[in-house]
Amino acid sequence: MLDPKTGLPPRFLRTPDAARFLGISLRTLEKHRTYGTGPTYRKIGGRVIYALEDLQAWTAIGARKSTTDQNAGRVFPARPLTPAERERAE
């Protein structure tokens, strides 16, 4: 996927493209942003943008090799976290 103007791959994605990149709905990504459970984003003027590295890092949190992987992180659902979940996320 190259930028037609520059011929370079994009470094930042707007919300619809970031959601498509992650394979989740636009609304789910917006909820993650609201609850603080999603990937790091940047706000430039009134625009929300996501760096590709941040999207990949967020998905890497949930990477695991088996169902019993003790060192795997957890990507939380798009909802307010309980105090116990918030503590584990930090």
N, C-alpha and C positions, 0 to 999 in steps of 0.2 A: 504494500500500500504506500505509494509515493504521493507527495504533495504535487499537484499538477503545476503549480507556480514555480516551485524551487527544484523539483526533481529529487528531493530528499525525503526520507521517511519522517513521519511526524514525531515530534518529541512530546507534544502535549495534545490531549484529546478533550473535547468538550463533553459534557455529560452524556448526550445520546450515544456518541461514539465510544466513550469509556464503558457504558453499560453493555453495548454490543460486544466490545472487546472481552468483557468479563463473562458474557453469556447470561446476564441478568437483565431484568426489566429496568427501564429508566426510573420508574417510580421506586423500585427497591433500592437503587443506588441513591436516590434522593433521600429516602428514609435512613439509610446508613449514614449519610452526611448529617442529617438532623440529630440522630442519636449518638453520633460519635463512634460508631462501630465499623465504619468503612475505611477505605483507603485515604491516605493523606491527599488533600486537594489544595489548590491555590486559587485565590480570588484576585483577578486582575480587573480593576474597575468593577463592573457589575457582572463579569463573566467568571464562571467556575471552570477551572481546567484541571486536568489530572496528568501528571507525568507518567509516561509508560513504565518507568522504573518503579514508581510508587504502586501502580496497579499490580505489577508482577510481584513486588514485595508483599503486598497484602494477601495475594493468593498463596504465596509461599508459606504463610503462617500456618495454613491448614494442611501442608504437605505431610504425608506419612507413608511408611512402607508397608504397614500392616494395621489391622484393626486393634492390635494390642500395643502399638507404638506408644511408649510412655513419655517420650520427649516431644511428641507432636503438640503444636499449638492449636488454638481453636479460633475459627472465624465465627464470630457471634452472629445471630440472626439480626435482622433490621428491626429492632424493638428496643425500648429502654432496658438497660441492664439492671439486674438485681444488685444490691450491695456486694454480695459474695462474687458474682460474676465480674463486677467492676474491679474488685480487688485482684482477681486472677488475671485480668487483662492488663494490669499495670506492671 
